[in-house]
Amino acid sequence: MTQQTTQKSPATRTARQVFAIAQRNGKSYWIRIGAAFINQDGSETVLLDALPVTGRMQIRSAAENGKPDAPPAS
């Protein structure tokens, strides 16, 4: 007998948002560049729509309203 596993679609997993942080004129701008999902084994899958120029990213949990947790003030 073979064991069949079912994977949850990204919409039903715990979603996190991925941001690149750009510094311009002394201010920080958070640019959403993708999403991350926590897998059943605790690992994460990261899906990027863009790459940060600096190579620096922030991954934040999404709040109930779909907006990210508040980034730190700059």
Contacts in CASP RR format, 6 or more apart in sequence:
PFRMAT RR
TARGET T0000
AUTHOR 0000-0000-0000
METHOD contacts of the structure
MODEL  1
MTQQTTQKSPATRTARQVFAIAQRNGKSYWIRIGAAFINQDGSETVLLDA
LPVTGRMQIRSAAENGKPDAPPAS
10 35 0 8 1.000
10 37 0 8 1.000
10 47 0 8 1.000
13 37 0 8 1.000
13 38 0 8 1.000
13 39 0 8 1.000
14 37 0 8 1.000
14 38 0 8 1.000
14 61 0 8 1.000
15 35 0 8 1.000
15 36 0 8 1.000
15 37 0 8 1.000
15 62 0 8 1.000
16 35 0 8 1.000
16 36 0 8 1.000
16 37 0 8 1.000
16 38 0 8 1.000
16 44 0 8 1.000
16 59 0 8 1.000
16 60 0 8 1.000
16 61 0 8 1.000
16 62 0 8 1.000
17 32 0 8 1.000
17 34 0 8 1.000
17 35 0 8 1.000
17 36 0 8 1.000
17 59 0 8 1.000
17 60 0 8 1.000
17 61 0 8 1.000
17 62 0 8 1.000
17 68 0 8 1.000
18 32 0 8 1.000
18 33 0 8 1.000
18 34 0 8 1.000
18 35 0 8 1.000
18 36 0 8 1.000
18 46 0 8 1.000
18 48 0 8 1.000
18 57 0 8 1.000
18 58 0 8 1.000
18 59 0 8 1.000
19 30 0 8 1.000
19 31 0 8 1.000
19 32 0 8 1.000
19 33 0 8 1.000
19 57 0 8 1.000
19 58 0 8 1.000
19 59 0 8 1.000
19 60 0 8 1.000
19 68 0 8 1.000
19 71 0 8 1.000
20 30 0 8 1.000
20 31 0 8 1.000
20 33 0 8 1.000
20 50 0 8 1.000
20 51 0 8 1.000
20 52 0 8 1.000
20 53 0 8 1.000
20 54 0 8 1.000
20 55 0 8 1.000
20 56 0 8 1.000
20 57 0 8 1.000
21 28 0 8 1.000
21 29 0 8 1.000
21 30 0 8 1.000
21 31 0 8 1.000
21 52 0 8 1.000
21 54 0 8 1.000
21 56 0 8 1.000
21 57 0 8 1.000
21 58 0 8 1.000
22 28 0 8 1.000
22 29 0 8 1.000
22 31 0 8 1.000
22 53 0 8 1.000
22 54 0 8 1.000
23 29 0 8 1.000
26 74 0 8 1.000
27 74 0 8 1.000
28 71 0 8 1.000
28 74 0 8 1.000
30 58 0 8 1.000
30 68 0 8 1.000
30 71 0 8 1.000
31 50 0 8 1.000
32 68 0 8 1.000
33 48 0 8 1.000
33 49 0 8 1.000
33 50 0 8 1.000
33 51 0 8 1.000
33 52 0 8 1.000
33 57 0 8 1.000
34 46 0 8 1.000
34 47 0 8 1.000
34 48 0 8 1.000
34 49 0 8 1.000
34 50 0 8 1.000
35 46 0 8 1.000
35 47 0 8 1.000
36 44 0 8 1.000
36 45 0 8 1.000
36 46 0 8 1.000
36 47 0 8 1.000
36 59 0 8 1.000
37 44 0 8 1.000
37 45 0 8 1.000
37 47 0 8 1.000
38 44 0 8 1.000
39 45 0 8 1.000
44 59 0 8 1.000
46 59 0 8 1.000
58 71 0 8 1.000
60 68 0 8 1.000
60 69 0 8 1.000
60 71 0 8 1.000
61 68 0 8 1.000
61 69 0 8 1.000
62 68 0 8 1.000
62 69 0 8 1.000
63 69 0 8 1.000
END
